[in-house]
Amino acid sequence: MIATCGSARRSLARAFAAPDAGPVLLFVEGAAGLGKTHLLRELAELPGTPDVARLWWRCGADGGRPEPAEGEVWREPTLLLVDDVHRADEDELRRLRRVLAGMEPGSAAAVTYRPEELPVLGMPLGGSAMTYPFRLTVLGDRLAPWDEDRVRRAAAEVLGETCTAEAVSALRERTAGVPRAVVDLLAMLREQRPAFTGTAAEVAAAGVPTRLAELVLSRTYAVSPAHRPLVWAAAVLDGPAARDELIAVSGLGAVPGSDALLRALESAALAELGEGRYGFAVPLAADAVRDTVPGPVRQDLRRRAAGVLSRRQPVPWAAVGAHHRAAGEYRGWLRAVEKAAESAAASGRHQEAITLLERTLATPGIPPQARARLAPLLARNAVTGLRSDQTVEVLEQIVRDADLPPAVRGELRLDLGLMLSNQMGRFAEGWRVLEVAAAELREVRSVLAARAMAALVTPYWPGASLDVHRGWLIKAAAAADDSGDDAMRTAVLANHVGLAMSWADPEAWDLVERLPVQSTDPACARQAARGLCNAADSAVWLGFYRRVDGLLTEGRELATRSGAPYTEHSASGTRLLQEWWTGQWLGLAKRCEDFVADTADMPFLSSDAYVVRGLLAVAQGDWGEARAWLSQRGTFGTENLPVPLGATAAGAVIRLTLARQEVADAAEQARAAWTVVADKGVWPWAAELAPWAVEALARAGDTATAHSMVRDFAQGLGDADAPAARAALTWSRAVLAESEALAEGRPDGLPAAAETYRKAAAAYAELPRPYSQALTTECAARCELAADTEGGEAPAHLADPAGPKALAASASPADGNATTASAIAELESCAQHFTDLGAVWDATRARALLRTRQPAKKGRPPGRPSHSDQLSPREAEVAQLASSGLTNREIAATLHLSPRTVEQHIAGAMRKTGALSRRDLTHRL
């Protein structure tokens, strides 16, 4: 595993290149563990030198190697491999110098040594200068530590799947890339129980390899007892330190301390790590030395180290706190932890602050006053940053602390409620906690009371109605005004923007303009950024897609500048929704999956991405994946989704259920989803549910409820400026008209339904929403074709998953029927649009309907065309849908075929492609 030095090979190979080549002497220096002996073994296998004699000389171990007698030389080509020349005594060095000086042409020598252990620095062959013969070529090489890439490769060989980037970085840092230390530490991690999982904390806790510990301790105890405290000081400081810092921590005083540093460097116990900075060459070695320091001495060293580090700029408060705690100075520890957390939060390192505060607050016996200071700091970082379940657990424990002052407990309860709602998706719990917090804080802290009330203004959560949120808005605005706090006023305004935009309040856009986006107060700027992103999210649901870009761009830039990562991530989710509806599908699935991976610690935050990925899977015909994504892959309950997102997911699930001809189940799902939206009373959010819910109830025969849904939707919208919802209302009316015409056997009513579908399509084109436009256009064409069919009703097995049940029959349109020709042209256009978007299922369905109505092409020989070993067009369609995961029954419904015919096509496709299974068919295609 030790690296090979290619330049050493080339240097020595030169000596054996020609019979008259002069001898070569190569000095190789390298600190302990860099692989000098391993290098010599590789040089012993030098290729192209079968006739060269190899002689090993291990200094200090066996008294050297036999050498030629006085005046003699080695007559044959020889490669002399001299290991650890720093161990040689003066007699052995004298003999070695004589051998090297007498080397003849065709011979070479490689001499390795540790520079830090040479008796005379820079002179590997001793203090007496050697006279090198004129013909001897003398070269030097230096072994270097491994870089991170080389450490990664070594770790991958040993750790396999647990070789994470975090672990590699920790390995490189702890070992300084010294190969021997890396290899030994990896061996320890491999044998670790419980099994190593790839975290930096596990690397740090693994301990010190025995070989490294023995080396550093032997060097430490080679320093006299009077000077040894300086080495101990370096172990306690655990990093590069200035001379004065080491002396101050050691307690030796200026003159003895300076002398001790020189002795420590001479014995190689310490090394110079940079200009005027000293410490251990391998950071891991500090642990071994620190563990041998007597307890009382170590406490004194820790106390002095805390004082020394508190004078650095910037102050490393976390390290200062650790030294105070180890010294038994608990008040100093807690003060330093508070400062460390505040410093980390101020620079945007929220995760670092959270980890430190969680670890501190979990310590038994923390005084109530300290808990009252640290707990709110943890909560603020947790809400601003991106933590979830662990912080919720800590906060839930803290708010039960009876010793906390009421104001502090109320603040913590407020932050707990925000986390439960905004980051965990546990709306019902979050709502109850926020109501209690608002009551607790009303009498003691008006600013925080306003914040709790402002949170209750947010309408996205299931449960409370729009009127309840309006009531909390009045209370929050009054409390914010009473507080006199500009940031709090902006927070209430940001939530007012979200509430007003959600139900298309005519004043909503004026409220957006009032957000203080130019504020120099970071707290105000964070709230303004949130307000802009709230507006962008609502604009997406309303259908104002052209306005979304500007709002998101400004909101994200402001969130980045003011340090609001949660707002940045929520804006990314809004962008995915916009891209779905506006037809920007290229690479969208990958963007959704990447976003889910990036927010894995907080799956609720990525709920937009889950739903969009599920909608894509529906359109692509990958229904198994669609169900998984729409159900959030089990990360949290879909009943806890924000209302508009939950309604959208429910609409997609109802559509899938109808496609499977499970009409009764679809109707039940529609009733449940509709109740959630109706209870909320934000009717623009019904847009993605209404057409599918109305269809499910109409097909189930519950036309009364379907009519009631359309009526409530229309009344709820009133004259609101909500383009997406208005298009969806028109679509829903078209579905109802088509269903009634077919149920009553009135094919003459289908053209009117077709016209209503076209109005919906035109409205979607205006937004623009190309997928919805193509779906409604397809429905219009289907109605026209069904009206032209004799009797107006198709066989039951032709029921289409994209609309109510009666579809086209197999009769061809009459020549010259302009309406039918126009409908066919519309279907052809829809099929192309679906294909361009990547909606495989929809394109296949539209083409299948086209084939039932297009006349046979003239000139084709009678009988079925022969496709020999190639898939026929129909086999290719069936195989494509089968490889997406659809069942035979689902494929039959999509393509207007019988399940038996589908089965035959799949068998033919498997035979022609050589597929062994339906899954294998995917790869063959």
LINTA-V348932 format. One record per residue. N is the residue number from 1. RES is the residue in one letter. PSI is psi in whole degrees, 0 to 359 (999 if undefined). D_FIRST is the distance of its C-alpha to the first C-alpha in whole Angstrom. Layout:
BEGIN
n: {N	N}
res: {RES	RES}
psi: {PSI	PSI}
d_first: {D_FIRST	D_FIRST}
END
This chain:
BEGIN
n: {1	2	3	4	5	6	7	8	9	10	11	12	13	14	15	16	17	18	19	20	21	22	23	24	25	26	27	28	29	30	31	32	33	34	35	36	37	38	39	40	41	42	43	44	45	46	47	48	49	50	51	52	53	54	55	56	57	58	59	60	61	62	63	64	65	66	67	68	69	70	71	72	73	74	75	76	77	78	79	80	81	82	83	84	85	86	87	88	89	90	91	92	93	94	95	96	97	98	99	100	101	102	103	104	105	106	107	108	109	110	111	112	113	114	115	116	117	118	119	120	121	122	123	124	125	126	127	128	129	130	131	132	133	134	135	136	137	138	139	140	141	142	143	144	145	146	147	148	149	150	151	152	153	154	155	156	157	158	159	160	161	162	163	164	165	166	167	168	169	170	171	172	173	174	175	176	177	178	179	180	181	182	183	184	185	186	187	188	189	190	191	192	193	194	195	196	197	198	199	200	201	202	203	204	205	206	207	208	209	210	211	212	213	214	215	216	217	218	219	220	221	222	223	224	225	226	227	228	229	230	231	232	233	234	235	236	237	238	239	240	241	242	243	244	245	246	247	248	249	250	251	252	253	254	255	256	257	258	259	260	261	262	263	264	265	266	267	268	269	270	271	272	273	274	275	276	277	278	279	280	281	282	283	284	285	286	287	288	289	290	291	292	293	294	295	296	297	298	299	300	301	302	303	304	305	306	307	308	309	310	311	312	313	314	315	316	317	318	319	320	321	322	323	324	325	326	327	328	329	330	331	332	333	334	335	336	337	338	339	340	341	342	343	344	345	346	347	348	349	350	351	352	353	354	355	356	357	358	359	360	361	362	363	364	365	366	367	368	369	370	371	372	373	374	375	376	377	378	379	380	381	382	383	384	385	386	387	388	389	390	391	392	393	394	395	396	397	398	399	400	401	402	403	404	405	406	407	408	409	410	411	412	413	414	415	416	417	418	419	420	421	422	423	424	425	426	427	428	429	430	431	432	433	434	435	436	437	438	439	440	441	442	443	444	445	446	447	448	449	450	451	452	453	454	455	456	457	458	459	460	461	462	463	464	465	466	467	468	469	470	471	472	473	474	475	476	477	478	479	480	481	482	483	484	485	486	487	488	489	490	491	492	493	494	495	496	497	498	499	500	501	502	503	504	505	506	507	508	509	510	511	512	513	514	515	516	517	518	519	520	521	522	523	524	525	526	527	528	529	530	531	532	533	534	535	536	537	538	539	540	541	542	543	544	545	546	547	548	549	550	551	552	553	554	555	556	557	558	559	560	561	562	563	564	565	566	567	568	569	570	571	572	573	574	575	576	577	578	579	580	581	582	583	584	585	586	587	588	589	590	591	592	593	594	595	596	597	598	599	600	601	602	603	604	605	606	607	608	609	610	611	612	613	614	615	616	617	618	619	620	621	622	623	624	625	626	627	628	629	630	631	632	633	634	635	636	637	638	639	640	641	642	643	644	645	646	647	648	649	650	651	652	653	654	655	656	657	658	659	660	661	662	663	664	665	666	667	668	669	670	671	672	673	674	675	676	677	678	679	680	681	682	683	684	685	686	687	688	689	690	691	692	693	694	695	696	697	698	699	700	701	702	703	704	705	706	707	708	709	710	711	712	713	714	715	716	717	718	719	720	721	722	723	724	725	726	727	728	729	730	731	732	733	734	735	736	737	738	739	740	741	742	743	744	745	746	747	748	749	750	751	752	753	754	755	756	757	758	759	760	761	762	763	764	765	766	767	768	769	770	771	772	773	774	775	776	777	778	779	780	781	782	783	784	785	786	787	788	789	790	791	792	793	794	795	796	797	798	799	800	801	802	803	804	805	806	807	808	809	810	811	812	813	814	815	816	817	818	819	820	821	822	823	824	825	826	827	828	829	830	831	832	833	834	835	836	837	838	839	840	841	842	843	844	845	846	847	848	849	850	851	852	853	854	855	856	857	858	859	860	861	862	863	864	865	866	867	868	869	870	871	872	873	874	875	876	877	878	879	880	881	882	883	884	885	886	887	888	889	890	891	892	893	894	895	896	897	898	899	900	901	902	903	904	905	906	907	908	909	910	911	912	913	914	915	916	917	918	919	920	921	922	923	924	925}
res: {M	I	A	T	C	G	S	A	R	R	S	L	A	R	A	F	A	A	P	D	A	G	P	V	L	L	F	V	E	G	A	A	G	L	G	K	T	H	L	L	R	E	L	A	E	L	P	G	T	P	D	V	A	R	L	W	W	R	C	G	A	D	G	G	R	P	E	P	A	E	G	E	V	W	R	E	P	T	L	L	L	V	D	D	V	H	R	A	D	E	D	E	L	R	R	L	R	R	V	L	A	G	M	E	P	G	S	A	A	A	V	T	Y	R	P	E	E	L	P	V	L	G	M	P	L	G	G	S	A	M	T	Y	P	F	R	L	T	V	L	G	D	R	L	A	P	W	D	E	D	R	V	R	R	A	A	A	E	V	L	G	E	T	C	T	A	E	A	V	S	A	L	R	E	R	T	A	G	V	P	R	A	V	V	D	L	L	A	M	L	R	E	Q	R	P	A	F	T	G	T	A	A	E	V	A	A	A	G	V	P	T	R	L	A	E	L	V	L	S	R	T	Y	A	V	S	P	A	H	R	P	L	V	W	A	A	A	V	L	D	G	P	A	A	R	D	E	L	I	A	V	S	G	L	G	A	V	P	G	S	D	A	L	L	R	A	L	E	S	A	A	L	A	E	L	G	E	G	R	Y	G	F	A	V	P	L	A	A	D	A	V	R	D	T	V	P	G	P	V	R	Q	D	L	R	R	R	A	A	G	V	L	S	R	R	Q	P	V	P	W	A	A	V	G	A	H	H	R	A	A	G	E	Y	R	G	W	L	R	A	V	E	K	A	A	E	S	A	A	A	S	G	R	H	Q	E	A	I	T	L	L	E	R	T	L	A	T	P	G	I	P	P	Q	A	R	A	R	L	A	P	L	L	A	R	N	A	V	T	G	L	R	S	D	Q	T	V	E	V	L	E	Q	I	V	R	D	A	D	L	P	P	A	V	R	G	E	L	R	L	D	L	G	L	M	L	S	N	Q	M	G	R	F	A	E	G	W	R	V	L	E	V	A	A	A	E	L	R	E	V	R	S	V	L	A	A	R	A	M	A	A	L	V	T	P	Y	W	P	G	A	S	L	D	V	H	R	G	W	L	I	K	A	A	A	A	A	D	D	S	G	D	D	A	M	R	T	A	V	L	A	N	H	V	G	L	A	M	S	W	A	D	P	E	A	W	D	L	V	E	R	L	P	V	Q	S	T	D	P	A	C	A	R	Q	A	A	R	G	L	C	N	A	A	D	S	A	V	W	L	G	F	Y	R	R	V	D	G	L	L	T	E	G	R	E	L	A	T	R	S	G	A	P	Y	T	E	H	S	A	S	G	T	R	L	L	Q	E	W	W	T	G	Q	W	L	G	L	A	K	R	C	E	D	F	V	A	D	T	A	D	M	P	F	L	S	S	D	A	Y	V	V	R	G	L	L	A	V	A	Q	G	D	W	G	E	A	R	A	W	L	S	Q	R	G	T	F	G	T	E	N	L	P	V	P	L	G	A	T	A	A	G	A	V	I	R	L	T	L	A	R	Q	E	V	A	D	A	A	E	Q	A	R	A	A	W	T	V	V	A	D	K	G	V	W	P	W	A	A	E	L	A	P	W	A	V	E	A	L	A	R	A	G	D	T	A	T	A	H	S	M	V	R	D	F	A	Q	G	L	G	D	A	D	A	P	A	A	R	A	A	L	T	W	S	R	A	V	L	A	E	S	E	A	L	A	E	G	R	P	D	G	L	P	A	A	A	E	T	Y	R	K	A	A	A	A	Y	A	E	L	P	R	P	Y	S	Q	A	L	T	T	E	C	A	A	R	C	E	L	A	A	D	T	E	G	G	E	A	P	A	H	L	A	D	P	A	G	P	K	A	L	A	A	S	A	S	P	A	D	G	N	A	T	T	A	S	A	I	A	E	L	E	S	C	A	Q	H	F	T	D	L	G	A	V	W	D	A	T	R	A	R	A	L	L	R	T	R	Q	P	A	K	K	G	R	P	P	G	R	P	S	H	S	D	Q	L	S	P	R	E	A	E	V	A	Q	L	A	S	S	G	L	T	N	R	E	I	A	A	T	L	H	L	S	P	R	T	V	E	Q	H	I	A	G	A	M	R	K	T	G	A	L	S	R	R	D	L	T	H	R	L}
psi: {345	142	147	141	101	325	328	319	312	322	315	327	331	327	336	13	328	152	325	12	140	158	155	132	123	119	130	115	147	137	169	131	0	353	34	314	320	320	317	322	322	322	331	338	26	121	154	12	56	335	5	129	140	125	127	139	103	106	141	356	314	22	14	190	157	144	161	151	165	125	351	166	163	124	335	156	132	139	111	124	106	117	136	57	343	344	351	142	180	324	317	323	322	315	321	320	320	321	315	323	337	9	136	165	144	4	162	160	143	125	120	153	157	116	330	347	12	138	321	116	129	1	89	336	24	175	341	126	134	143	107	131	152	321	349	125	121	123	161	147	155	125	142	156	163	143	179	326	319	323	320	317	319	318	322	323	325	316	340	236	338	9	80	162	324	317	319	315	318	320	313	320	316	327	354	19	10	119	315	319	321	311	317	320	323	321	322	318	323	324	4	141	126	163	144	134	356	19	155	326	322	322	316	327	359	334	184	128	143	316	316	318	315	321	310	325	324	322	324	315	358	342	140	152	327	329	347	328	335	323	321	321	318	323	323	317	330	53	170	131	152	161	313	326	315	317	318	318	323	332	18	338	163	306	309	326	318	319	321	322	319	317	322	324	321	323	359	16	323	164	157	115	350	179	109	16	134	153	200	138	325	111	326	334	332	325	317	317	316	324	343	354	131	143	306	321	319	322	318	317	318	318	315	326	321	318	319	312	331	350	354	157	121	157	126	80	325	317	321	316	318	321	318	316	316	333	358	13	84	328	317	323	311	323	318	321	316	314	321	317	318	319	316	318	320	331	12	8	64	321	320	316	318	314	315	315	321	315	321	313	339	352	128	148	13	127	148	322	320	320	322	333	319	325	314	328	318	315	316	319	322	320	321	324	211	39	166	265	317	316	323	317	316	315	321	326	319	318	345	0	110	341	351	140	147	321	320	316	321	320	317	321	324	311	325	317	320	318	317	322	308	333	343	343	17	73	314	314	314	319	315	318	320	322	318	318	317	320	318	323	347	323	344	325	99	328	312	328	319	324	318	317	321	323	326	354	332	124	358	336	143	152	268	147	170	322	325	317	321	322	318	330	317	315	318	317	319	316	321	319	320	328	332	15	118	321	322	321	320	323	316	319	319	319	328	320	312	319	313	318	327	319	19	44	130	337	359	314	330	324	322	318	339	351	130	70	343	5	140	353	117	323	317	319	321	318	323	321	318	321	318	318	327	316	319	318	315	323	325	313	327	334	15	66	329	340	345	319	311	317	316	318	312	318	317	320	317	322	320	314	324	356	62	76	326	318	320	315	320	326	325	322	319	321	320	319	316	318	324	308	330	8	19	69	346	117	4	321	316	320	321	313	322	319	319	318	320	334	34	330	342	76	331	325	334	18	327	315	320	313	315	319	323	320	320	318	324	309	330	356	10	77	331	314	322	312	318	313	318	335	14	23	33	11	328	166	133	341	345	5	150	148	311	324	320	321	321	314	319	319	319	320	319	318	316	319	321	321	333	6	24	70	318	318	319	319	319	317	321	317	316	315	322	325	321	314	318	320	325	319	11	89	334	337	355	355	319	355	321	307	319	323	317	316	316	316	323	318	335	356	1	66	333	313	322	316	319	320	312	320	314	321	313	315	321	323	324	232	24	144	84	83	318	317	323	320	319	324	317	318	315	319	323	318	316	317	317	315	316	320	319	319	326	1	36	81	339	347	349	322	323	320	319	319	321	322	320	326	320	317	319	321	320	325	327	335	305	151	86	324	312	323	315	321	314	327	318	318	320	315	321	319	318	317	321	324	328	345	136	125	341	8	138	165	150	326	355	6	131	133	347	354	184	172	319	128	198	149	185	0	147	150	151	144	136	0	100	323	315	318	321	320	320	320	321	317	318	318	319	315	320	319	317	316	316	323	329	14	81	314	313	319	318	317	316	320	325	318	322	317	334	346	345	136	155	143	137	150	354	136	150	157	174	143	150	130	9	245	5	149	136	162	318	321	321	318	314	316	321	314	323	320	341	348	2	147	168	321	319	322	319	318	323	318	6	47	168	151	326	318	319	315	319	319	320	319	319	320	319	320	316	328	347	16	144	343	172	323	318	331	327	314	321	322	999}
d_first: {0	4	6	9	13	15	18	17	17	21	22	22	23	26	27	27	29	32	34	36	33	33	30	27	26	23	22	18	19	16	17	15	12	11	9	12	12	9	11	14	13	12	15	17	16	18	20	24	24	25	28	26	26	23	24	22	23	22	24	26	25	27	29	28	28	32	33	36	39	41	42	40	37	34	36	33	30	27	24	24	20	21	19	20	23	24	25	27	31	34	35	31	31	34	33	30	32	35	32	31	34	35	32	34	33	31	29	26	24	21	21	19	20	20	23	24	24	26	30	31	29	28	29	27	29	32	35	37	36	35	37	35	37	38	36	33	30	28	25	23	20	18	14	14	13	11	14	14	14	10	10	12	10	7	10	12	10	11	14	15	19	19	16	19	20	21	18	16	18	19	15	15	19	18	15	16	13	12	8	9	11	10	8	11	13	11	12	16	16	15	18	20	24	26	23	21	22	21	23	22	25	22	19	22	24	21	21	19	17	18	16	17	21	22	21	22	25	26	26	28	31	31	33	36	38	40	37	35	36	35	31	32	34	31	29	32	32	28	27	28	32	35	36	40	38	36	39	41	39	39	42	42	45	44	45	43	40	39	39	37	35	35	34	31	29	30	28	25	26	26	25	27	26	28	32	33	31	29	27	24	21	18	21	20	21	25	25	24	27	29	30	31	34	37	39	42	40	37	40	42	38	38	42	41	38	40	43	41	39	42	43	40	41	40	40	37	39	37	35	39	39	36	38	41	40	38	41	44	45	46	48	46	43	45	46	43	42	45	44	40	41	44	42	39	42	44	41	40	37	39	36	35	39	39	36	37	41	40	38	41	44	42	42	46	48	48	52	54	54	50	50	53	51	47	48	50	47	45	47	47	44	43	46	45	41	40	40	41	42	40	42	45	45	45	48	50	49	50	53	55	55	58	58	57	60	61	60	56	56	58	56	53	55	55	51	51	53	52	48	50	51	49	46	46	49	51	54	57	55	54	58	59	57	58	62	62	60	63	65	63	63	66	68	65	63	65	62	59	62	63	59	59	62	61	58	61	62	59	60	57	57	59	62	64	66	67	70	68	65	68	70	67	66	70	69	66	67	70	67	65	68	69	66	66	63	62	58	60	63	60	58	61	62	59	59	63	62	59	63	65	63	62	66	67	69	71	70	66	65	67	65	62	64	64	61	60	57	58	58	56	55	52	53	56	53	51	54	56	52	52	56	55	52	55	57	55	54	58	59	56	58	61	60	61	57	58	58	55	53	55	55	51	50	52	51	47	47	50	47	44	46	48	44	45	42	44	47	44	43	46	47	44	46	49	48	46	50	52	49	50	54	54	52	49	47	45	41	43	41	38	39	40	37	35	38	38	34	34	37	35	36	40	41	45	44	43	46	47	44	44	48	47	44	47	50	48	47	50	51	49	50	47	49	46	44	47	48	45	44	48	48	45	42	43	42	46	49	51	54	52	52	54	57	57	53	55	58	56	53	56	58	55	55	59	58	56	58	61	59	59	62	62	65	66	62	62	65	64	61	63	66	63	61	65	66	63	63	67	67	65	67	65	66	64	61	63	63	60	61	65	65	63	65	68	67	66	69	71	70	70	74	74	75	77	74	72	75	75	71	72	75	73	71	73	75	72	71	75	75	71	69	66	66	63	65	68	67	66	69	71	68	69	73	72	70	73	76	74	74	77	79	77	78	82	82	82	81	83	81	77	78	79	75	74	75	74	70	71	72	68	66	68	67	64	64	65	62	60	58	58	57	60	62	61	61	65	66	65	67	70	70	69	73	75	74	75	78	79	78	81	81	79	76	74	73	71	68	67	67	64	61	62	66	69	69	72	70	71	73	73	76	76	77	81	81	82	80	79	78	76	74	73	71	70	69	67	65	64	63	61	59	58	57	55	53	53	51	49	52	51	53	56	56	56	59	61	61	62	65	66	66	69	71	70	73	71	71	74	73	71	72	73	70	67	64	62	58	57	54	53	53	57	57	58	55	53	54	54	50	49	51	49	46	46	47	51	53	56	58	57	56	60	61	59	60	64	63	64	61	62	61	58	57	58	56	53	54	54	51	49	51	51	47	46	44	44	45	46	42	41	44	42	39	42	44}
END
